[in-house]
Structure formats: C-alpha cells, structure tokens
Amino acid sequence: MGRKYKIFSFEINNSSLLYIPHNLFKGAHIEKIRFSKTEVMALSDIDIAFEGLEDTLTELRAADAEYVAQWDWQQLRNLRQLRLLDVTWISMGSVSQPLPNLKNLNALGISNAEIDYIVDYAFADLPALRIFNLMKNRISEVRRTMLPMPAMELMFIDLSYNELQELPKDFFKSMPNLVHVSLSYNKLKAIPEDTYKWPVQHLEALLFEGNKLRCDCRMRWFIGRRLPYEFVGTCAEPQSIQGRKIRNLDFKEVHC
C-alpha cells in the first residue's frame, strides 16, 4: 500500500498560466500555495478554484507578476480554512467584485496592485478579518461599507501610500478591537473630530506621517486629551509651526 504524503507548501515560480486547473490538487493535502513571478490570468477553469483543498488550504499568496489581473474572487468561496490572502506587486486596477464569505480569513493584503476603485461591500463578508492591508495603491476614496459591520475582530488597518484626502465620518464605526491604523503618505489636510474622535481616544497607534497637515483651529479638539501611544504626524502649515509634531501642539498656537 502506498504511503499518503502531505505537502505543507506548494510554490510556482517564473511561469505563465492561463488558469489553474480546478482539479489540479484534488486528493492532495496542501496548506500553503504561493505564486511568485508567475502570471495567473484566472484562478480556475470553472467557477470553483482549488478543488480538494477546501479544508486544508490556509494561505494563498501571489507576488511580483507584471500583468493585469481581474480574478473572479468568488471562485475561492469553498476554501473554508483560508486564513491569509496576500497579493502584492500585481497590477489589478480595482476590486470590482466582493470577496466571498470566507469565515476564517483573518489577514487580507492587496498592496502595490494599482488599485484605484473598490466596489461597495468588497470585504464586508469577512467576519474574522483582523489584519487589513491596502497600502501602496491609488485609492482616493474608501467607505465604511467595504468592511464587515460590525468588524468585531478587526485590529490593524493599513491604508498608507494612497491618495486619500479624507475618510468618511463613520469609517471607524463598530470596530471595537481596532488598535492600529496607518494613513501615512496620503493627501490628508486635517484631522476632524467627527471622524477621528474615537480612534484618538482608543487606538494604540494612529499614523499620519507624510501628509501635508494644516494645523489650525480644527486641531484644537485633541490637544490635552489622551492620545495613542504612537500618534505620528507633522504640521506642513502654517509656516510658523511647520515641522511641529502634532502630538506636541499647544492650544495657543493653532488658530484660524
């Protein structure tokens, strides 16, 4: 009788694939799959991907491929044990279709993917999401509806190196366990109270580094309050306090 082997990790390098045959891994036990410098135009040749790995695959990574990809995320809907999905350095342009209900997915990264549009409810059906990383894209607008409501498990959000000018007033609603938010290197000008009062009072890290913040009377509301341990950002305007760290602002020097 032949022995049954379990493959912990499977990697495809320097390849070009039209699709992944849906039954390629049928009968296998694989926990992690990675595509590196590999063009994968479609995740499957039918409406279901990675048949046979529904209860074993926990990580799916794709990195460093020079092509435009619009994957059908719904093809991943049967991956009941998927915990990490990470896509980086692959030109996607948009997330135009919501991800399926992946009940155990707790880490999602789509970075360096030239994303400039995200459909409503794109990530709303990921109840276990803890780490959410969309850094280094071209995102100019986000909405609360793109994330779970409530987002009970969400702890870490990274939207740095995008083109955000503001966040919606309700963006941090019902995220009770959130501890870290990075908005560094966007196009933010202000830190309005109606948007940031809750995160300023409750987070451990709130990062605004690289934004050209105007430190005027709109900043007075957080002076003297309890601030996150890491509350990072500097004033770009007015010239009189240019370069001043926002956590060190004095009430008397911010005015309109």
Steps between C-alpha positions, in 0.01 A plus 500: 500500500643838403558761765296819490715810503396840628647806328530791740587764239476514120664775291493584129780726374574683175206359307214619283161332548165574341331338799547248779318174412227465759592137580878544499522448876216253541598229748791706636551653841655844452495778758679784319517600133717778360536637148824694454583691180225297339221621275169346601223643288221304672483302823307214340353366176155468662313701765682328790875518567731262688263206514613249763661763724181628657600389850879518481606821321573774755722742303490627144766746383583654163785742442704681239332436165495764227152469359147623554280255692128513572443182695156362573519507878185291529697200375656487848166462678549135605834555675362459848836507680663787310653736757736715295464650153787719385545654154785743433676650201228384261311762297132456577367851460183442702309274733183496293341194659442422870701220653295195599406406853833366625413446865853430622696759300677719754773664290442671164762690304469654153798732469700653216212395275409838341154484658302819440144371543337277761142384458256540789502206741827373348623351831178513703451123506823425687383481864834377641712771336772627735771640271398716203777634276441706185823699511675637190209525262319794338193507721334841528177394672399242759161429654395333823291255299810333357575334837299270728226661709572457780873431456537321830841344435667783307821617669730640230428726200770622262392746230836673471648621171169565329320815383243550775397858570258407777321210668121478538371609840377149581811313387597376849146405606465160671869405504531438875833315493686725258846595631712614203419723201751635249395781267855612429595651164156591376357844419332575830489864608313479828407270791133587556346411835182347357710238319792441736368553853454127567837381356691779678350389831529123453780399262858415588631631166357762264746601230481809276863525397559647153169687477508877450295583806377854562516548875235764561212533745348176369777318687418648843257226591766237574747726684517395865312174442625147544682422173609169346845382604604549137331816375725594211481791261646845446357836405562624146306824553497771619863591453534616861472142628613310192668176604337493845389155616123492534515336842700802627261771383410775743147635518617858458690447177222342293249755374294589193 
